[in-house]
């Protein structure tokens, strides 16, 4: 009888554990935290793009001349800048006064680059 309960317990425990398991990638992400890191990186990118487009919209509404490809923001969100450039790129875009100083100097490590129409050129 004791054997029967042990076998029954093992069967129940096995079924219970199988129902609690996640696929391999989800287990790895849960243990390492990589899934959360990837989600944070993507959320930052999405927020930076949305903020850059909003700054672009505001600049256009205020009649700000963007023809030289100026920096829109050196502090778009933490560690991000927003820059305007020509597409294709022109030599004027490489002038320091038309670039975001925070990115050039290394205090920001990511940027959203929009063209003169507000379209995304690059998100880095």
Backbone as CSV, one residue per row, in Angstrom:
resi,resn,N_x,N_y,N_z,CA_x,CA_y,CA_z,C_x,C_y,C_z
1,UNK,0.814,-1.182,0.000,0.000,0.000,0.000,0.863,1.254,0.000
2,UNK,1.987,1.175,0.721,2.889,2.299,0.789,3.447,2.610,-0.598
3,UNK,3.765,1.562,-1.377,4.266,1.729,-2.738,3.241,2.448,-3.605
4,UNK,1.985,2.105,-3.439,0.910,2.707,-4.215,0.862,4.217,-3.973
5,UNK,0.956,4.664,-2.726,0.919,6.091,-2.414,2.153,6.820,-2.937
6,UNK,3.277,6.155,-2.890,4.500,6.770,-3.430,4.370,6.965,-4.933
7,UNK,3.870,5.936,-5.617,3.684,6.035,-7.065,2.651,7.103,-7.393
8,UNK,1.554,7.107,-6.662,0.517,8.110,-6.866,1.070,9.522,-6.635
9,UNK,1.855,9.687,-5.578,2.467,10.977,-5.292,3.397,11.396,-6.424
10,UNK,4.225,10.489,-6.921,5.152,10.803,-8.004,4.414,11.186,-9.282
11,UNK,3.324,10.485,-9.574,2.530,10.811,-10.760,1.924,12.210,-10.601
12,UNK,1.330,12.466,-9.459,0.731,13.776,-9.210,1.787,14.875,-9.292
13,UNK,2.921,14.674,-8.663,3.994,15.662,-8.638,4.524,15.911,-10.055
14,UNK,4.660,14.853,-10.832,5.124,14.969,-12.212,4.141,15.788,-13.048
15,UNK,2.850,15.501,-12.911,1.829,16.255,-13.643,1.853,17.722,-13.207
16,UNK,1.981,17.954,-11.924,2.027,19.317,-11.408,3.218,20.081,-11.978
17,UNK,4.394,19.470,-11.974,5.585,20.138,-12.492,5.490,20.392,-13.998
18,UNK,4.972,19.468,-14.728,4.830,19.662,-16.180,3.898,20.828,-16.485
19,UNK,2.895,21.023,-15.696,1.975,22.139,-15.902,2.591,23.477,-15.546
20,UNK,3.644,23.484,-14.737,4.277,24.730,-14.313,5.461,25.122,-15.179
21,UNK,5.911,24.248,-16.039,7.097,24.552,-16.830,6.786,25.547,-17.931
22,UNK,7.785,26.383,-18.225,7.713,27.329,-19.329,8.622,26.821,-20.436
23,UNK,8.389,27.273,-21.664,9.313,26.909,-22.731,10.734,27.368,-22.390
24,UNK,11.726,26.738,-23.001,13.134,26.970,-22.682,13.555,28.419,-22.679
25,UNK,13.193,29.200,-23.704,13.606,30.603,-23.773,13.024,31.412,-22.626
26,UNK,11.774,31.143,-22.275,11.159,31.879,-21.179,11.849,31.569,-19.858
27,UNK,12.255,30.324,-19.668,12.968,29.951,-18.445,14.301,30.683,-18.388
28,UNK,15.024,30.691,-19.514,16.311,31.384,-19.570,16.134,32.861,-19.269
29,UNK,15.138,33.491,-19.882,14.888,34.910,-19.644,14.518,35.183,-18.194
30,UNK,13.738,34.309,-17.609,13.326,34.491,-16.222,14.527,34.404,-15.288
31,UNK,15.440,33.483,-15.576,16.609,33.294,-14.720,17.632,34.407,-14.929
32,UNK,17.899,34.778,-16.191,18.952,35.751,-16.487,18.471,37.190,-16.465
33,UNK,17.185,37.411,-16.674,16.664,38.769,-16.738,16.789,39.397,-18.108
34,UNK,17.287,38.647,-19.108,17.486,39.205,-20.445,16.180,39.668,-21.070
35,UNK,15.113,38.989,-20.840,13.829,39.391,-21.408,13.433,40.773,-20.921
36,UNK,13.626,41.028,-19.648,13.299,42.341,-19.089,14.220,43.411,-19.651
37,UNK,15.481,43.075,-19.840,16.438,44.029,-20.409,16.052,44.363,-21.838
38,UNK,15.726,43.348,-22.627,15.295,43.581,-24.009,14.042,44.440,-24.060
39,UNK,13.115,44.194,-23.171,11.884,44.992,-23.126,12.185,46.441,-22.764
40,UNK,13.104,46.674,-21.838,13.488,48.034,-21.435,14.166,48.754,-22.597
41,UNK,15.052,48.084,-23.301,15.737,48.682,-24.448,14.723,49.078,-25.510
42,UNK,13.782,48.189,-25.806,12.772,48.487,-26.826,11.856,49.615,-26.360
43,UNK,11.501,49.626,-25.092,10.650,50.696,-24.561,11.357,52.045,-24.652
44,UNK,12.656,52.073,-24.347,13.429,53.312,-24.462,13.472,53.791,-25.912
45,UNK,13.697,52.861,-26.844,13.716,53.228,-28.264,12.373,53.806,-28.693
46,UNK,11.304,53.129,-28.319,9.962,53.589,-28.700,9.678,54.971,-28.120
47,UNK,10.031,55.173,-26.864,9.808,56.463,-26.224,10.657,57.552,-26.875
48,UNK,11.921,57.240,-27.164,12.812,58.216,-27.790,12.281,58.631,-29.164
49,UNK,11.820,57.671,-29.952,11.274,57.986,-31.276,10.027,58.855,-31.141
50,UNK,9.144,58.501,-30.238,7.923,59.284,-30.037,8.260,60.710,-29.589
51,UNK,9.204,60.841,-28.669,9.606,62.160,-28.187,10.251,62.979,-29.312
52,UNK,11.099,62.343,-30.117,11.760,63.047,-31.223,10.734,63.547,-32.228
53,UNK,9.769,62.712,-32.556,8.728,63.127,-33.503,7.885,64.264,-32.936
54,UNK,7.633,64.237,-31.639,6.884,65.319,-31.013,7.688,66.615,-31.033
55,UNK,8.990,66.549,-30.741,9.838,67.745,-30.811,9.893,68.288,-32.233
56,UNK,9.969,67.378,-33.203,9.958,67.798,-34.606,8.651,68.530,-34.913
57,UNK,7.535,67.960,-34.500,6.224,68.570,-34.750,6.152,69.959,-34.127
58,UNK,6.641,70.075,-32.895,6.631,71.374,-32.219,7.500,72.389,-32.955
59,UNK,8.674,71.951,-33.416,9.576,72.853,-34.140,8.922,73.359,-35.423
60,UNK,8.251,72.474,-36.137,7.562,72.861,-37.375,6.430,73.847,-37.049
61,UNK,5.667,73.560,-36.012,4.551,74.437,-35.622,5.050,75.826,-35.220
62,UNK,6.243,75.889,-34.623,6.816,77.165,-34.192,7.568,77.871,-35.321
63,UNK,7.658,77.219,-36.478,8.337,77.827,-37.619,9.854,77.819,-37.524
64,UNK,10.412,76.935,-36.740,11.871,76.841,-36.594,12.460,76.285,-37.888
65,UNK,13.513,76.929,-38.365,14.179,76.511,-39.593,15.061,75.290,-39.307
66,UNK,14.757,74.185,-39.935,15.510,72.944,-39.735,16.437,72.634,-40.907
67,UNK,16.577,73.575,-41.836,17.326,73.332,-43.068,18.789,72.957,-42.832
68,UNK,19.394,73.442,-41.745,20.793,73.115,-41.462,20.953,71.771,-40.761
69,UNK,19.850,71.123,-40.415,19.926,69.838,-39.714,20.383,69.995,-38.280
70,UNK,19.710,70.827,-37.502,20.147,71.074,-36.127,19.844,69.916,-35.177
71,UNK,20.455,69.989,-34.019,20.121,69.080,-32.919,18.783,69.537,-32.347
72,UNK,17.856,68.620,-32.222,16.562,68.961,-31.611,16.637,68.915,-30.092
73,UNK,17.394,67.962,-29.558,17.494,67.825,-28.111,18.743,67.043,-27.723
74,UNK,19.480,67.580,-26.756,20.621,66.868,-26.184,20.204,65.962,-25.035
75,UNK,18.940,66.057,-24.640,18.435,65.246,-23.530,17.006,64.824,-23.834
76,UNK,16.869,64.059,-24.905,15.553,63.597,-25.352,14.881,62.789,-24.253
77,UNK,15.552,61.735,-23.845,15.282,60.966,-22.630,16.673,60.629,-22.123
78,UNK,16.835,60.147,-20.917,18.189,59.869,-20.442,18.995,59.010,-21.426
79,UNK,20.174,59.518,-21.787,21.145,58.847,-22.651,20.780,58.901,-24.145
80,UNK,19.796,59.713,-24.525,19.348,59.813,-25.907,19.313,61.268,-26.364
81,UNK,19.646,61.488,-27.654,19.519,62.796,-28.288,18.644,62.650,-29.530
82,UNK,18.182,63.807,-30.033,17.404,63.823,-31.273,18.065,64.810,-32.227
83,UNK,18.316,64.360,-33.451,19.026,65.166,-34.424,18.270,65.171,-35.747
84,UNK,18.385,66.281,-36.466,17.830,66.391,-37.814,19.003,66.297,-38.785
85,UNK,18.827,65.577,-39.874,19.862,65.458,-40.901,19.190,65.344,-42.269
86,UNK,19.967,65.567,-43.280,19.470,65.401,-44.645,19.569,63.931,-45.030
87,UNK,18.693,63.522,-45.910,18.709,62.137,-46.383,18.567,62.160,-47.901
88,UNK,19.633,61.942,-48.650,20.967,61.511,-48.203,21.715,62.630,-47.463
89,UNK,22.654,62.189,-46.670,23.421,63.083,-45.799,24.231,64.079,-46.629
90,UNK,24.299,65.330,-46.126,25.098,66.381,-46.754,26.243,66.771,-45.824
91,UNK,27.241,67.454,-46.349,28.394,67.864,-45.528,27.968,68.772,-44.375
92,UNK,26.907,69.539,-44.548,26.412,70.425,-43.487,25.981,69.626,-42.247
93,UNK,25.585,68.386,-42.454,25.166,67.537,-41.333,26.339,67.127,-40.449
94,UNK,27.554,67.217,-40.995,28.744,66.817,-40.245,29.377,67.971,-39.461
95,UNK,28.837,69.182,-39.599,29.361,70.314,-38.844,28.969,70.178,-37.372
96,UNK,29.926,70.403,-36.469,29.633,70.254,-35.039,28.429,71.061,-34.569
97,UNK,28.240,72.252,-35.118,27.111,73.086,-34.671,25.754,72.513,-35.080
98,UNK,25.755,71.543,-35.985,24.509,70.909,-36.426,24.345,69.506,-35.853
99,UNK,25.195,69.147,-34.924,25.115,67.834,-34.292,24.838,68.002,-32.801
100,UNK,24.326,66.983,-32.205,24.043,67.028,-30.766,25.348,66.866,-29.993
101,UNK,25.691,67.894,-29.229,26.949,67.884,-28.485,27.006,66.752,-27.462
102,UNK,25.872,66.415,-26.875,25.864,65.339,-25.867,26.305,64.011,-26.482
103,UNK,25.912,63.751,-27.723,26.339,62.514,-28.381,27.805,62.620,-28.797
104,UNK,28.188,63.755,-29.363,29.567,63.967,-29.804,30.541,63.828,-28.642
105,UNK,30.169,64.348,-27.486,31.049,64.344,-26.318,30.947,63.069,-25.491
106,UNK,29.992,62.209,-25.814,29.885,60.919,-25.142,29.004,60.890,-23.903
107,UNK,28.322,61.996,-23.585,27.438,61.951,-22.407,26.090,61.312,-22.737
108,UNK,25.774,61.199,-24.031,24.608,60.433,-24.500,25.135,59.390,-25.475
109,UNK,24.547,58.222,-25.445,25.053,57.113,-26.255,24.097,56.631,-27.334
110,UNK,22.918,57.235,-27.398,21.906,56.813,-28.375,21.302,58.034,-29.041
111,UNK,20.864,57.852,-30.282,20.230,58.972,-30.963,19.091,58.525,-31.864
112,UNK,18.197,59.472,-32.068,17.153,59.336,-33.078,17.473,60.406,-34.111
113,UNK,17.635,59.978,-35.349,17.940,60.905,-36.430,16.737,60.956,-37.361
114,UNK,16.202,62.170,-37.534,15.054,62.392,-38.409,15.487,63.218,-39.605
115,UNK,14.802,63.031,-40.736,15.086,63.869,-41.898,14.276,65.162,-41.803
116,UNK,14.386,66.002,-42.819,13.719,67.311,-42.783,12.202,67.205,-42.821
117,UNK,11.673,66.041,-43.180,10.221,65.819,-43.171,9.741,65.104,-41.919
118,UNK,10.667,64.809,-41.010,10.293,64.142,-39.764,10.288,62.633,-39.830
119,UNK,10.809,62.073,-40.935,10.888,60.616,-41.072,12.158,60.100,-40.397
120,UNK,12.091,58.901,-39.866,13.240,58.304,-39.194,14.304,57.937,-40.228
121,UNK,15.523,58.415,-39.985,16.678,57.975,-40.772,17.338,56.814,-40.045
122,UNK,17.587,57.035,-38.755,18.297,56.015,-37.976,17.953,56.156,-36.506
123,UNK,17.858,55.018,-35.830,17.711,54.968,-34.376,18.849,54.095,-33.904
124,UNK,19.709,54.678,-33.077,20.926,53.960,-32.662,21.073,54.037,-31.166
